[in-house]
Amino acid sequence: MATLLLVILKVEVRHWNGKIVNIERKDDGILLTIDFVQKSSTTCYEELERFYMSTCGDDYQESARKELINKLVLTRYDNRTQRIDNIDFQLTPATFTFNDDSQTTLIDYYLNKFDMTIKDPDQPLIVYCPRRPGENTTNTEVNYLVPEFCYLTGLSDRAHRDARARKTHNLIPLNSAGRQAEISHFHHMIRRNIATVKYLALWGINIVSTNISIHSSIDESYRKISYNDVVLEDDEENEQKDTQDNDHSYGHFTNPIELTNWLLIYPKVDEDRASIYVNMLRQVGQQQGMPINEPIHVKMDDDETDTYANALRSNLNEQIQLVSLIVKSRRIDRYNTIKRICCIEIPTPTEIVLRSTIADDDILPNVALNIARDINFKLGGQIRTININIPNIMMIGLATWTSAQVNYKSSEHLDYVLAIVGSINYNMTEYFSYAKSYTNENDLRSDIGLFVRLAINAYYEENKIYPTTIIIGRNVFSSFDDLNMIKENEIQSIIDIIIHNNIIEDYKPRLIIFTYMKQMIYDFYKYVQPKKIANVDCLIAKDSPSYCFYLSSHRDHCSTLQARQFLVLFDNTDLSAQKIQRLILYLTLHIPQRNQFFLPSVCRFAQRLSSLVGETLGALPNFSQYKNLFYL
């Protein structure tokens, strides 16, 4: 702990502990939820002061602009975040006046409206241009903020380059007992406040003195799941294997792919860093049992979008397994151009790496491990073993994308996109991928059954047998009001096209269709063991009872226990609800999960494909040459 505190002082990062309180109306009362957060307490004024003390002359202005422009800041007096567009060193709170007859300065404005006193009247002002969702034009309206009232969000670039400082960003000192103590303290604080108690009494609200306890189970991921509800134990080292499986940095990949012929494209200024990156990537690959040869280096004179495009078109061919590109920043036009070339013109798996990501030698081994893991997966390799022992099982992810999901409009954007990704082998290393664009929602919904039919046919072409168990995950990004339409229309169309269109005679596969919430939820008073009513012979969507369950990943760096809700909309299997819960959990474990929010793999792939087609490509990728996920 002492080391971390020293780092905090070194990079001028200070955190304050707080609580997020949310109140929702429920059927049986009002639910009060509390989450614990930590935020930075560093102001822009303190950052500007640091630049002034550490830099001579006017150089500090350029250093400050370089560090702060495009950063998000929080103004707590109105609880808004704004992006810094510039810093005006000519204007100050004392010299700035509003363009009206009052000639009010910023000092008087903040004092009269927010009862806040500006301590330094000679500090420069922060410039920001308000951005409104959906606008595609640059806003010329200029507003000003006072640096000492603007709190930086996240870590600075300088802190990001310090591997030890990054650890403080997720420093959560509260364990389970600490959280319970904080909740109790929060409750006692409310009850001791007479004004608060009287105000709540006017509304007839009384806060109970006891917390609601919830119960859940910890799944042992080394236990294989089989259809006859028997847990298969492989050997006496399973417990050790479980630890290894949950640590992706341990041991070899289950099925590594040899990378022998690949391109590395980068500007000449990054030549030294590219060499270090390649050496570390090859070293990590060797540790994971994944041989990686020296790449074909393509050096560019600059980092313009057209230069990247010309380098790709000139060097890509059918023998190239992968192309990796080192880029300076997250420019949308450059990313879109690279993806269009590598997904449509010359289909090739890509790995785009930010220069800043590989600039820190302290974290480069972990970065290289993540990149090697992604490359192996994109090439059709396997990271970890699938602990599912159900024969002829097929996993399908269905996802939709609409232009309403993005805040900016582009001529390349499509209106509606439906995407499907389905596994066609047991190890889940080969996939059927397909997407289609639409102009209205009704046509999209009517094609969902046809998409599932195409995926089942692809499974048959690969295995010469139809899947006997099909699990379909459908993303739902709108409210739960749409679930009735999904259950009565979409699910029934899937059943009809599978059962009644005679794929094969008397083909009645076991079918599970589930959806999940996009956001994490806190309805823990419903956090119970899942229960279902057996309805094995059901072939009518509305007759299949729905049930829900939760999956959560609780790790040391998580501030609180957060769960994602899964809702099973159709189930005609004789599997127990607990087994289906564990089955969907396993779908999240065979691929890298870089955060604590679990999402089944095929759902992630379909979601990524739909957004890629709708927002980036504006067209369908060329799937003809690949059965793997080259477009990721």
Buried (B, 14 or more C-beta within 10 A) or exposed (E): EEEEEEBBEEBBBEBEEEEEEEEEEEEEEEBBBBBBEBBBEBBBBBBBBBBEEEBEEEEBBEBBBEBBBEBEBBBEEEEEEBEBBBBEBEBBBBEBBEEEEEEBBBBBBBEEEEEBEBEBEEBBBBBBBEBEEEEEEEEEEEEBBBBBBBBBEEBBEBBBBBBBBBEBBEBBEBEEEEBEEBBEEBBEEEEEEEEEBEEBEEEEEEEEEEEEEEEBEEBEBBBBBBBEEEEEEEEEEBEEBBEBBBEBEEBEBBBBBBBEEBBBBBBEBBEEBBEBBBEBBBBBBEBBBBEBBEBEEBBBEEBEBEBBBEBBEEBBEEEBBBBBBBBBEEEEEBBBBBBBBBBBEBBBBBBBBEBEBBBBEEBBBEBBBBBBBBBBBBBBBBBBBBBBBBEBBBBBBBBBBBBEEBEEEEEEBBBBBBBBBBBBBBBBBBBBBBBBBBEEBEEBBEBBBBBBBBBBEBBBEBBEEBBBBBBBBBBBBEEEEEBEEBBEBBBBBBBEBBBEEEBEEEBEBBBBBBBBBEEBBBBBEEBEEBEBEEBEEBBEBEEBBBBBBBBBBEEEEBBBBBBBBBBBBBBBBEBBBBBBBBBBBBBBBBBBBEEBBBBBBBBBBBBBBBBBBBBBBBBBBBBEEBBBBBBB
